[in-house]
Each structure stands twice: as structure tokens, then as C-alpha cells.
Amino acid sequence: MGRTLVMGDIHGAHRAMEQCLNRSGFDQERDLLIQLGDVVDGFPESFECVEQLLNIKNRICIKGNHDDWFNDFLRTGNHPSGWSHGGKGTMISYLEHAGKQGRYIDTESVLTATLLPADVPKTHQLFFGSQQLYYIDRHQRCFVHAGFDRKLPFLDQDPANYYWDRSLWQEALERSEAPLHTGLFEMVTTFHEIYIGHTPTTKNGTDQPLSAFNIRNLDTGAGHAGRLTIMDIDTREVWQSDPLPTLYTQNFRV
């Protein structure tokens, strides 16, 4: 086995994903990639992002809230957000690969698509159905999309906490502003390190990863106007894509 690298939220930005893999020298046969979720919704290449992940031999893919929405559509035929919040980019990507390019109606109040779950390849349906809620390695490093309620035992959480709950990061940021904030953040279940996405660091004025206590946030705004980030978890070396507005002329994340 080679290196272990962790990648933040992709949001359909396959061009940024390719840049990160190439710039990090990722070895698709030997290296392990841990992807923190939100593969879909934002830019119109979700199909290509999933294909790229499926081609990686050693991968651990965490479920993001946007992935969960798309998986709900695959299971039920109904998209929980009505293809909003970036869903339009995902819909356009899969319509194109199903031979239904442009077959949707977009008005100010409703977005209607002809996309059906059966239009999505079985390999992709299995991908979204098998994403993990979290991953904990032998060094007690935890990888999770959003976070969790630190006042509850980690394994006793509502499953949705892992891909929705921002409280861990928000509280760590607030506490880290105080003096002597280094070390482990206080919680019922302790981890050596915690890697998250979900909350863009661009909200804090930077397109670089941020740390608070032992928590590292790798969502550097690839779903918006930031960059996609990949990190070697042992050396802490970071590689990033170009800013997303330089790679795509339109972002469907609204």
C-alpha cells in the first residue's frame, strides 16, 4: 500500500478532481483515497466524478448530504430538494449521459426533469447506495462528512448527524479563538484526528484547509468559487485545483 490521501467535497467538478489527483501524483493502484462526500451537485460533471472514483482501486467514499439526496432519488424517483441546491448540475450531467441532453423544464418556481433512476448506470446506483457514514482508521483518525454531536457517543448518533451536523466544527472554531486551544477537542468519544467537509472554509475568508484543535476541514469551497483540496494525511502536504470559476463558466449551485 502507498500513501493515504483525503479529498474534500467535489460537487460535480471533475476538472478540479483531475487536477488534484494529477498534482498529488496519486497512484490509482497503490494509494488509498478517502473522499469526504458531496460528490454531486454544483458543476455539471457528477457522472465523470463517479466514474473517476470507481476507477480508483483503493477508495473509501463517505456519504455527504447531497449524495444522500441523489440516493433518495435513485431509490424513490423523487428528489428531496426538487433538484435545487446544485441538483440541476447533477441532473444535467446524467441526462447528457442518458441521451436526454437538455430535456428538462426550468422556470423560476420549478425544475422538472425527464431523468429516471433507470437512466443512471447500475454501477453508479451501487456507488451511492454503498457510501459509508464514516471511517475510522487504526490510528483513531475519524473521517466524516459534516461532523457529529460531540456530547453523544460517536456510535449512538442519528445517522443524519454524520452528513448534516455542523455543530462540531462551529463549536471548535469558537473555542479555538481562546488562548491555549491546542490539543484534542473535548467530546464523549475521542479521536486522534477528525477530517470533515460540508462547511466551506470560504465562509471564513479562505480557500485553504482550516484546523481547529484536532479537527481538519477540507471543504475549501469547490462547490462555489473556491478550490478542491487533497491532502496526504501523514505528511500533511496539500495540493489544490485552480479556482473553480477558472475551470467552469457556470455553477448550478443555487
C-alpha positions, 0 to 999 in steps of 0.5 A: 500500500502507498500513501493515504490521501483525503479529498474534500467535497467535489460537487460535480467538478471533475476538472478540479478532481483531475487536477488534484489527483494529477498534482498529488501524483496519486497512484490509482493502484497503490494509494488509498483515497478517502473522499469526504462526500458531496460528490454531486451537485454544483458543476455539471460533471457528477457522472465523470466524478463517479466514474473517476472514483470507481476507477480508483482501486483503493477508495473509501467514499463517505456519504455527504448530504447531497449524495444522500439526496441523489440516493433518495432519488435513485431509490424513490424517483423523487428528489428531496430538494426538487433538484435545487441546491446544485441538483440541476448540475447533477441532473444535467450531467446524467441526462447528457449521459442518458441521451436526454441532453437538455430535456428538462423544464426550468422556470423560476418556481420549478425544475422538472426533469425527464431523468429516471433512476433507470437512466443512471448506470447500475454501477453508479446506483451501487456507488451511492447506495454503498457510501459509508457514514464514516471511517475510522482508521487504526490510528483513531483518525475519524473521517466524516462528512459534516461532523457529529454531536460531540456530547453523544457517543460517536456510535449512538448518533442519528445517522443524519448527524454524520452528513448534516451536523455542523455543530462540531466544527462551529463549536471548535472554531469558537473555542479555538479563538481562546488562548491555549486551544491546542490539543484534542477537542473535548467530546464523549468519544475521542479521536486522534484526528477528525477530517470533515467537509460540508462547511466551506472554509470560504465562509471564513475568508479562505480557500485553504484547509482550516484546523481547529484543535484536532479537527481538519476541514477540507471543504475549501469551497469547490462547490462555489468559487473556491478550490478542491483540496487533497491532502496526504494525511501523514505528511500533511502536504496539500495540493489544490485545483485552480479556482473553480470559476477558472475551470467552469463558466457556470455553477448550478449551485443555487 
